[in-house]
Amino acid sequence: MSEMKYNYDREGDVLYISFGRSEHVVGVELGDHLLLRLDTGQGTARSPRAVGLTILFPAQLLALGHTPTFTLERLERLPADLRTAVLEVLSKSPVSELLSMRLTLAPEELRIPELVAA
Amino acid sequence: MSIRGRLLATIGAWIAFPSKGVYNYDALLAEGESRIVNRSTRMRGRPRGKIWTQRDRFGNDIYLTYERWDHIINPDNHPEVEPYGDHLRETIRLGRRKQDPIIPNAYKYYRKFDDLSEGMNHLVVVVVFRWVTDPNGVMHEAKFIVTAYFQFF
């Protein structure tokens, strides 16, 4: 695993986190301020791996009291193979060391009993 | 609603920075800034200022500087964008624009392309509008690109 590198562009307020390099990079916006760059491994027959994370306006968000939080529902729009690769990359190191993922179960819908004639 | 749809609707996965991560996050920024100092030393002698200025569909003159471009195409940042400089201009000129939901002076410009690498189909260009004071003390609005990347929609 390559070394994790941080590159903060102060003027633009953009934080680039690099986990290595690849010539086969795919970009997926996880949220309005977070871009995941990954190598899906399709071109090299390897398992997917994270290439980088880019955080937009981290200093301004922190100053405003915003912690970047988002749902993964937007991944539904991705092709199935890409979505699977993204989820695999998110759930393992090094991305899992920077982001925490938690699963929340919503209560089930209440079933309304059908009316039956008396 | 299908079973799959219901599953996706009722099971939500959230990602958040760990609470203690706020402090780590500050450390990341601090480390990043120290690297900028080193980087600025390395960049001595490189051209500075604007590479080009492009007017968008709303009449805003948006520019790209050598400094921001160097950050974007750094081998550890978004080097895949480097061969697509003309696409950046086209995205500013003709792309759809979306205002950031939290940072009101930030915008994303989107443009669909069929010739991006790895099957990506959109170029996203992030632009900031900011009031700055020039050396003569005159305020004017600077509208500049801060980063750009490929995205699959």
Interface residues (C-beta under 8 A of the other chain):
Chain A: K5 Y6 N7 Y8 D9 R10 E11 G12 D13 V14 L15 Y16 I17 S18 R21 H24 V25 V26 G27 V28 E29 L30 G31 D32 H33 L35 R37 G43 G52 T54 L56 F57 P58 A59 Q60 L61 L62 L64 H66 T67 P68 T69 F70 T71 L72 E73 E76 R77 L78 P79 L82 L90 L98 L99 S100 M101 R102 L103 T104 L105 A106 E108 E109
Chain B: L8 A9 T10 I11 G12 A13 W14 I15 A16 F17 P18 G21 V22 Y25 D26 L28 L29 E31 G32 E33 R35 I36 R39 E67 R68 H71 N74 P75 D76 N77 H78 P79 E80 D100 P101 I102 I103 A106 S117 E118 G119 M120 V124 V126 V128 V146 T147 Y149 F150 Q151 F152 F153
